[in-house]
Structure formats: C-alpha cells, structure tokens
Amino acid sequence: MFDFAGGAPAFLALADALTERCIEDPVLNHPFSHPMHPQHVERLASYLGEVFGGPTTYSQFDGGHSAMLGLHASTGADDDYGARFVACFDRAMDDAQLPVDPDLRRVLHEYISWAAGEVIAYSPIGSVVPAHLAFPHWSWDGLQR
C-alpha cells in the first residue's frame, strides 16, 4: 500500500496536509498552539508510512507505537476530537493528491478511524500507555494481526 499510495513523498504530503487541516480546525488546533517537534510532519509521515508497509523509520528512531500513543495520552481530549480528526484526514487525502482509488481511500479511512479511537481511548487524564505495544500494520485487508 505504501508504494501504491506514492511512497514517502505521498505520505509526507499527507502528513503536511493533515497538520494544516488540524491547525485550521477550531477544536483540533489547540494541541498545535504549543510548539511542535521541529520534525513533526516528517515524523507523522514516517509513522503513517510504516503503518502501510513503508520503512520502519518511526519504530527505529522515534520509539514505535507506544511512544506515539504516549504523546497523545492523558490529554483530556474532547469526545469529538476523533471524528474531527478523521474528517480532516479524509480531506487531507485530497489535498495531498493521493490516488483516487476507492479501495485505497477506504482502507486509509478505516485505519485512521481505528487509530483515532485508540488515541482517544488513552486521552483521559491519568491514562498510561503500556510499553512495547506492537506497531500496527495495515494492508488492503485491514489490520494485520
């Protein structure tokens, strides 16, 4: 899926477009009002790319799945964060000019819906993410177990 979507350049464009959409959203923009990691977009792109079969850069250099969830844990996110994030992601796919393939778009949407739910599950204040969670990998058939 990584290659079909356009490889690293496509996921970088998607991460950039998603970040811009979140900054523009009146509810999602709050976390972005604080200084972000200087390589936020690149790190998001490598995370998403790895999910869909790209290089394991995020796992090797940025701590893997538990580290990503840890960045979002215990934030007290509002109930509508997940749905708003998914909507921004869906529009970001167009902004990034990903292939307009119905199966690709469906699987990307299914992934981000699942991922948003997982992030929201760890958002209540006091939530702790277990160490060493398995990195999620998605294919045309969805989550690979």
DASULKA-V655119 format. One record per helix or strand of 2 or more residues. SS is the DSSP state (@ for helix, = for strand). FROM is the first residue (numbers start at 1). LEN is the number of residues. If there is no record, write none. Layout:
# DASULKA-V655119
ss=SS from=FROM len=LEN
ss=SS from=FROM len=LEN
This chain:
# DASULKA-V655119
ss=@ from=2 len=4
ss=@ from=7 len=18
ss=@ from=29 len=4
ss=@ from=40 len=12
ss=@ from=57 len=5
ss=@ from=64 len=9
ss=@ from=81 len=15
ss=@ from=102 len=20
ss== from=138 len=2
ss== from=142 len=2
